[in-house]
């Protein structure tokens, strides 16, 4: 299994960053390697909303689609993603957003394992760099949407 986690403090609010990450349908506009995104459904559960979403990821000759269950905990500003079908044996990720006096603390963690051992081995080579690139893409998008001093 391959995993990655990081925490950053950004000059936005928890609500802004939560809304940005929860807007899965817009991922192709700014997220590297995301060729398409489709929200199949959103339903209200007892303590969260649950979204079923398809993503198409494209990198060089690799192009795969996968279905995920996204749990949106609005009050807690937490997003959990669980893989349902596609090229992975297992994939989970969690985003947490916490307001601070100087902005928002953004925590991201993910782990996954491909079904195909060759893909898993190849992914290990570039995985951490790819995850950092993805997190930076969210930061750049936040800057475009909210400007650099949205907590003031």
N, C-alpha and C positions, 0 to 999 in steps of 0.2 A: 504494500500500500504506500502511496505517495501522499505526503501532507505538507501543508504550508499555513502559516498564520502570521499576522502582523497587526500592529496597532499604530494608529496615527492620530494626531490632533490637527484639525483643520479649522479654518476661520468661518464656519457655517453653523447652522443649528442642527440638532439631532433630527428635527422634523424635515428639514431640507434634504439632508443626506438619505434619510429613510425613504422619502418620496422618490428620490432619484434612483435608488437601487430597486425599489418596488416597481418601477415603471418598465417592466420587462419588454414590452412591445417596442420600446424605443432603443433597445440595445444595438440594433444594426446601425443606428445613426452615429455611434461613437465608440463602440466596443470592438477592439481588434479581433479579427477572425470570426466575428459573428455575421454570417451572411443573411440570416433571416430569423425572425422571432414571431411566434403566434401564441396568443393567449386563447386557450380552448374554453376555459370556464373560470369563473370566480364564484365561490359560494361562502356563505357565512357559517361559521362554526360557533361553538359556545364561547370561546375566548380568542378567536382569531378568524381571519379570512383565509381561504385556501384557494390557490390558483393552480390550474394545470396549464403548463406552457411548453411549447415546442421551441427548441433552438436548433439552428443549423450552423455548425461550426465548420469553417473551411480554412485549411492551412496547407499551402502548396498542393500536393496530390491528395491530401487527406480531406475528405468532406463527409461529415456524419451529422445525422439529426438525432436528437434525443428528447425524450419527454421527461419533465420534472414536475414534482409537486412542490409548490412554494407556499410556505405558511407565513402569513403576515400578521405579526402581533403589534397592532397599532399603538396600544397603550405603553408597551414596553420598548417600542422602537427596536424590534428584533425581527430578522428575516431568516428563516431556515429553509434550505432547499434540499430535496431528496430526489435522487434519480429513480425513474420508474422503468424506462426502456430505452435501448440503444446500445452503443458499443462498450458500455461500462459493466463491470461486475458489481461495482458499488461506487457511489459518489454522493457526498454530502457537503454542504457548506453552511456557514452561519455568519450573518452580519449583525453587529450590535452597535447601537448609537447612543451616546450618553452626553448630555449637555454639560459643558464646563464653563467657568467664567470667561475663558479665552476662546471659546468655540465649541467644537464637538470632538469627543473621542470616538474614533471609528475602529472597531475591531473586526477583523475578517479571518476566518479559518476555513480550510477545506481539506478534504482528503478523498482520494479516489483510487480505483484500480480498474484497468482495462481488462476485458475478457481475453483479448489477444495478448499473449506474453511479449511478442515482438513490439507491439504498440506500447505496452507498459514500460518496457526497457527504453524505448526511444523517448517516451514522455519524461522519464526520469532525468534525461540529459538536459532538457530545456524547461522543465516544469516550473522551477522557482522563478526563473527570469520571466516566463510567461505570466505567472500569477502577479508578479510585481508590475508588469506592463498593464495588466487588466486593472489593478487597483489604481495605478496612475491615470488610466483612462477615465475612471470615475472622478478622480480629483480634477482633471482637466475639464470634464463636463460640468462639474459643480462650479468651477470658476467661470465658465461660459454662461451658465444659467443664473448664478447668484452673485457674481462679482467676487472680489477678493476680500471684502470686509462686510459680509452680510450679518455678522453678529453685533455690529455696532448700532 
